[in-house]
Amino acid sequence: MNSIKLEALQKPCPRCGNRFECGAAIHQCACFSIKLSLQTKEFIRENYDDCLCISCLNELNLQNPE
């Protein structure tokens, strides 16, 4: 029996360029614990095609409070 090992991906943040570990594909990402405002979610959806690092998510969330 073959077992598939799922791992978080190392990728660059499209906003700041820093590398971070994205675990969205394995449903274990640090970003899942961040509550983003509706304005922040909309801004990210309109401006980025990929995941952002935790630092950028927190920074954007502070700029767009609910």
C-alpha distance (Angstrom), angle and dihedral (degrees) to the residues before:
residue distance angle dihedral
M1 . . .
N2 3.81 . .
S3 3.76 117.1 .
I4 3.76 120.1 -156.6
K5 3.79 114.8 -138.7
L6 3.78 112.1 -149.9
E7 3.78 117.1 -157.5
A8 3.76 137.7 -179.9
L9 3.80 114.9 -99.4
Q10 3.79 126.3 -120.6
K11 3.79 107.2 -136.2
P12 3.80 140.6 155.1
C13 3.79 118.5 -103.0
P14 3.82 107.8 -116.2
R15 3.82 90.2 -142.7
C16 3.82 104.5 47.7
G17 3.81 103.1 10.4
N18 3.82 95.0 -126.7
R19 3.79 115.9 137.3
F20 3.80 116.3 -116.2
E21 3.78 139.7 169.6
C22 3.80 113.5 -102.0
G23 3.78 115.5 -164.1
A24 3.81 98.2 173.2
A25 3.80 92.0 112.9
I26 3.80 90.8 57.0
H27 3.81 94.4 39.9
Q28 3.83 92.5 -116.6
C29 3.78 107.3 101.0
A30 3.80 125.9 142.9
C31 3.81 89.2 -132.5
F32 3.81 90.0 69.2
S33 3.82 88.4 76.7
I34 3.83 94.3 56.6
K35 3.80 117.4 93.6
L36 3.80 105.7 -147.5
S37 3.79 122.3 -159.7
L38 3.79 117.5 -117.6
Q39 3.81 89.2 -111.5
T40 3.81 91.2 53.5
K41 3.80 92.6 48.7
E42 3.80 90.6 50.3
F43 3.81 92.5 47.4
I44 3.82 92.1 50.3
R45 3.80 92.7 46.4
E46 3.82 91.3 51.3
N47 3.81 97.0 44.0
Y48 3.81 109.1 32.3
D49 3.80 135.6 48.6
D50 3.80 97.5 -165.6
C51 3.80 142.6 38.8
L52 3.80 121.0 -65.2
C53 3.80 125.8 -142.6
I54 3.81 120.4 -101.6
S55 3.82 92.5 -106.5
C56 3.80 92.3 55.6
L57 3.80 92.7 44.6
N58 3.81 90.7 52.9
E59 3.81 92.5 45.1
L60 3.81 93.2 49.8
N61 3.79 90.5 46.2
L62 3.82 90.5 55.1
Q63 3.81 89.8 50.8
N64 3.83 92.0 50.9
P65 3.82 108.3 37.7
E66 3.79 119.1 176.7
